[in-house]
Amino acid sequence: MKYKILLVSIFLSISSFSQNLCKTDIMDGEKLLPNNEIEKFLKYDFSELWLQTDNNIVYGILGDDFQRIQIKLISISKNINNQNEYFVYGKSKVKENVCEFIGKITIDKIQESKREHFGVDDEYKNSGIKTQGLLSAKYEFYENKLQSHSGFFSGDLESKWFLDKDNKIQYDTINIHSDAYFNNAFKGSWTMYNSKTKKKCHWGDYRVPSVDCSFDIGVAEFSVAEKHYSKGWIDITLKGKINSLDITEMKSISKVAIKNWWE
């Protein structure tokens, strides 16, 4: 009897943990067709999907304490000898530590959606979109070993896309006005070189994917719970205050050239 009780307790604890994860469904309830159509779509170039989003709205966490990590994918090129593989160059930033990295994204699955959602008021319904869906891939990014606190990233990637009337793959913003919208969900880990240190590392566009619900408390948009501000998130809370500055202040700010952290 005690054994059975123990098993039930373990099951309930696992179920409770899984229920506390938010932003797990990148499709936001939209149905996918079951077939893997990767061979059908390998002729297209998906590289622009990962270069579109302004870095200010790419959010990431490192470790169980939700330390902020910033990831910038700077250049991506398709491997002409292996059409499901893409070479990547980018940089990461944790606190003031910046590392460059190289690596690859390898597509292993492409599914088409049942096309049941067409944006607000069906604005995309007659736009000439031929199909849309979800791309699933693996990624491996290796930081420069000569730089401080360096290691490697690995995990799974999901990206939403659509094929436009000109046969070009586009970043899917069809349902961007939905509160649940996010894209380019990187879910995996970061491992320090020559160490046993391995940390959960997730990042994505507009939201952090598969993250504890107590971290991102925003409804309409990303918003970090106050208890996590000290882990690099204080500037996110100040975003809204910029809009309250008067015209004179805005003009003075606009004259200052701000260098991006990855430049």
N, C-alpha and C positions, 0 to 999 in steps of 0.2 A: 504494500500500500504506500509506504513511504517513497518507494522508487517511482511509483506512478505520480505521486504528488510532485516530486522533484521534476519529472519530465514535463508536467503541466506548467510548472513555474517557469521553467526554461523557455517553453513555447510562448507563454504569455509575455515574458520579458523581451523575446525576439520580436514578437508581433508589435509590442508597444514601441520598440525602437524604430521599426520600419514605418509605423504610423506617424512618427515624429519627423520624418523627412519630408520636406516640401520641395516644389519645383522638380518633380521627378518625371513628369509627362510633358516632354517638349512639344508633342502634337496637340496638347490641350484637348484631348478627347476625340480628335479627328481620327478616323479609321484609315488603316493602311491595308493595301492589298498584300497577300502573304508571300508572293513570289519575289525572289531575289533577282532583280533585273540588271545586275552589274554589267554583264556583257553588252547589253543594249545601250548603256550610257557611258561606257569607258571612252568613247570617241570625243566626249565633251570635256571641257576644261573647267574644273570646279575650284580652281585656286582663288578666284575673286571672292568666294564665299567667306574666306577667312581674313580678308584684307579690307572689308567694307566698313566695319563699325568703328566709330570714334573711340579712342582708347579710354576716354573719360567715362564711358558707360560699359566697359569691360571690367567685371568684378570677380575677384578670386580670393580664396582662403587657403591658408597653409597650416595644417595641424588642427588638433582638437580644440585649441583655444581661439580659433578663427582669426589668426594673424593675417593681416591683409597682404596679398601678393599681387603685384601688377605684372601682366604679361603683354608684350607687344610683339606680334608677328610682323616682321618688317618686309620680308620678301619670300615669295613662294613660287616655285616653278615645277611644272609637270615633268616627270621622268619620261623622256621619249622612248626609252627602252623597256619601260614597265608602266603601262598606262594607268594603273590604279595607285601609283606611288607619286608622292609630291615631296620635293626637297624644301626644307624650311630653314630660314634664318630669323632669329629674333633676340629679344632681351627680356630678362626678368628683373624685378625690383622688390626687395623686402627691406623695409625701413630705408636706410640710405645705401644699402648694398645692391649694386647693379651687376648682373652677369650676362654675357652674351651666350647664345646657344645655337647649335645647329642640330638638324635631325630630319625626321620624315613623318609624313602622314600616309597611312596605307588604307585605302578604301576596301572593305570586305563585303559590304552589303548596300544595295540601293533598292528602295521600295517606293512605289507610287502610291499616292493617297487615293481615296475614293472620291475626292473632290466634292466635299459636302459644304465647305466653307469658302466664301468669296469676299471676305472683308466686310466693313461697315456698309450697310445698305446694298450688299452684293456689288460693290464698285468694281471688282475685278472679274465679274462673271462674263462680260463680253469684251475683255481686253485682249483676247487673242492668245492667252496662255494655253499651251498645248498639254502640259501635264505638270504635276508637282509632287513632292514627296519628301522622303527622309533618307539621308546618307549616314551610314554607320562606318566607323573607321577605328584603327588603332594609331596611336602616336608615340613617338620616342624622341625626346629632345635632350641633347647633352650639352650641359654648360661647360665653359672653358675651365679646364682643370687648374689653370694658372691663376684663376681669380678666387677671391675669398669666398668661403662658405658655398662652394659650388657642388653640384650633383646632377642628377638626371631626372627628367619627368617621363612618366609612362602611364598609359591608360586608354580609355575609350572615348570616342568623340561622336557626337550626333549633330547633324546640321540639316536645317530645312532649306529647300531650294524649289525653284520652279523653272520650267523651260518656256521662254517667251516666244512670241510669234516669229522672231527672227532666228530661232534655233540657238539661242544663247542661254546658258545657265545663269540664273539670277538668284541673289540672296532673297529669301522669302520674308517679305514684310506684310504679307496679305492680311494677317490678323494682328498686326502690331499694336492696335488700339485695345486689345484684350488685356485685362489686368494680369492674366496668367502667361503672357507672351515672354519668351526668351529664345535664344538661338545660340548655335555654336557651343554646345555643352561639352566641355572637357572634364572628364571625371577620372581621377586616378591618384597617383602618388608622386612625391618627390623623395629621392633617396640621396643622401650625402655620399660622395666618393670616399672610399676607404673607411667606412663607418657602418655601424648597424642602425644609424638614424634613418628612419623612414617615416614620412608624414603624409597624411591625406592632403591632396591638393586638387581642388576643383575651381574652375573658372568658366565664365560664359558671358554672353552679350545680354545686357539688361538685368540679369539676375545671376546669382551663384546657383548652379544646378545641384540637386540632391543634397541639400543642406538642412541642418536642423531648423525646424520652424521657429524656434526661440531666437534664432540669429537674425533672419530677415523678417521683420514685422510689418513691412510695407504691404499695402493692399493694391493701390493703383500703380505704385512704382517701388523700386528697391529702397529699403530703409533699414538701417542697422539698429538693433536694440542698444540702449544707452550703456549697458554693462560691457559692451565690446568696443566702445569708442577708443579706448587706450591702445587697441591693437592695430592702429593705423587708419581708423575710420572717421576721425573727427572732421576731416574736410568734407566728407559726404553730408554731414549734418549742416554744414555751412552753405551748401549749394543754394538753398532757397533764399538765403539772406542776400545773395548777390542781386537778385531781382528787386530787392527793396532799396538799392542804392539810387540816389538821385542822378539826373543827367550829367551834372558836373563831375561827380565821382566816376561815372561810367566813361566819360571822355578821357579823364586822366589815366584810368586803367588801360584804355585801348591804345594809349601812346607807348605803353611799356611792352617791349618785345619779350615774350615769355618763351624760354627754351624748353622743349619737351624733354622729359627725363631720359629718353632712349637716344637722343641725338648727341 
